[in-house]
Amino acid sequence: MITPDSVPVPRLDVRFRNIRGQVLIARGEDALELTEAAAFVFRRIDGTRTVRRIGEQLAAEYGIGADEAVTDAGDVLTDLADAGFIGVEAPSS
């Protein structure tokens, strides 16, 4: 389960492409088109930022409340993890 303190981790076998205004990620034969906000979240996955930090950056970029942005970022990251496009590390204690 992804929490605000979880750390999303990039997968080395996932490719990111911007093709004629469509942002796509692909892994093997699986591909997924990302919305602008989802692409913003995906680009911030570096293995060090928490879901909370990514959500705070999303809030600053789009002018929305931090709590809402952290929830939205968590939802995007959960979907990406469930689909196998990212890994997730538990919060460090």
C-alpha positions in Angstrom: 0.0 0.0 0.0 1.3 3.4 -1.0 1.3 6.0 1.8 2.4 9.7 1.7 5.7 8.6 3.1 6.3 5.8 0.5 9.1 6.4 -2.0 8.3 5.5 -5.6 11.2 4.0 -7.5 11.8 4.2 -11.2 12.1 0.9 -13.2 15.0 0.8 -15.6 13.0 -1.1 -18.2 10.3 1.6 -18.5 10.6 4.1 -21.4 9.1 7.6 -21.4 8.2 9.3 -24.7 6.4 12.5 -25.8 5.0 11.8 -29.2 3.1 14.5 -30.9 1.7 15.9 -27.6 0.9 12.5 -26.1 3.0 11.4 -23.2 3.5 7.6 -23.1 5.3 5.2 -20.9 6.0 1.7 -22.0 7.4 -1.5 -20.5 7.8 -4.4 -22.8 4.6 -4.7 -24.8 2.5 -2.7 -22.3 2.0 1.1 -22.8 0.1 3.7 -21.0 -0.8 7.3 -22.0 -0.4 9.8 -19.2 -2.4 13.0 -18.6 -0.4 16.1 -18.1 -0.6 15.9 -14.3 0.3 12.2 -14.3 3.3 12.9 -16.5 4.3 15.6 -14.1 4.1 13.1 -11.2 6.0 10.4 -13.2 8.9 12.7 -14.1 9.5 13.4 -10.4 10.0 9.7 -9.5 13.7 9.5 -8.6 13.9 6.9 -5.8 14.4 9.6 -3.1 11.2 11.8 -3.2 8.3 10.6 -1.1 4.7 10.6 -2.4 4.2 13.6 -0.1 7.0 15.6 -1.6 5.8 14.8 -5.2 2.3 15.9 -4.1 3.7 19.2 -2.7 5.4 19.8 -6.0 2.2 19.0 -7.9 0.3 21.5 -5.7 2.8 24.2 -6.4 2.8 23.6 -10.1 -1.0 23.5 -10.5 -2.1 25.8 -7.7 -4.2 23.3 -5.8 -4.3 22.4 -2.1 -1.4 20.3 -0.8 -3.7 17.7 0.8 -5.6 17.2 -2.5 -2.4 17.0 -4.5 -0.8 14.4 -2.2 -3.9 12.3 -2.5 -3.9 12.7 -6.3 -0.2 11.9 -6.6 -0.8 8.8 -4.4 -3.6 7.7 -6.7 -1.5 8.1 -9.8 1.5 6.3 -8.2 -0.7 3.5 -7.0 -2.1 2.9 -10.5 1.5 3.0 -11.9 2.7 0.5 -9.3 -0.3 -1.8 -9.8 0.4 -1.8 -13.5 4.1 -2.6 -13.0 5.5 0.7 -14.3 7.2 1.7 -11.0 8.4 0.2 -7.8 7.7 1.4 -4.3 9.8 1.4 -1.2 8.4 1.5 2.3 9.0 4.6 4.3 12.4 4.6 6.1 12.1 4.6 9.8 
